[in-house]
């Protein structure tokens, strides 16, 4: 994941809203979202290279989503960050206990942010940040730095999301902040990559021939515990970049137990 927004108690009918863009090299093999055959309660996509995942939710209401922390580094760790999300979704420990278990081994992974929780609450942890942070009511934005770092696409995406939450039917409108292809020139971070690459990565929806936004996901949970999960997978032409208007959708609706 490269961009996500988490809303807790920010909408009258949906106390839980999660929006996320997955940015990745197009060559990396991926399975679209579905319930896993080896863990039938888990709904998530799957990285076919390392068998982990970047985002998912279970039938009991456990959920997790991960972003990379962008930084210059020649070190590549053996442990895959996608295993962290998989481990939480397929386990049964509380968010607090999972964070405590993760802390001693967090340095064995490349930089990451993890938002995760259950029906009772949510936590943010990062192996580039401080102690785990409990997330109260509000709208949170996260890209490839720490939670709420005010990169332009995070700030403007939160503003757009807050506006869309005021209109009905809300689920038809919430993909708008993720589909923004605006490339920013000002107030860009310096994460150690080439300035031209930094500029390309500045948009919410990233377009380039080799790397870009491959899917967008919306998860809402209503006050009567109904889950709506929609994943949009973007079509990439052989000679160009993906377009946020060209996609196929997979939609799942179910009740938490």
Secondary structure, 3 states (H helix, E strand, C coil): CCEEEEEECCCCCCCEEEEEEEEEECCCCEEEEEECCCCCCEEEEEECCCCCCCEEEECCCCEEEEEECCCCCCCCCCCCCHHHHHHHHCCCCCHHHHHHHHHCCHHHCCCEEEEEEECCEEEEEECCCCCCEECCCEEEEECCCCCCCCCHHHHHHHHHHHHHCCCCCHHHCCCHHHHCCCCCCCCCCCCCCCHHHHHHCCCCCCCCCCEEEEEEEEEEECCCCEEEEEEEEECCCCCCCCCCCCEEEEEEEEECC
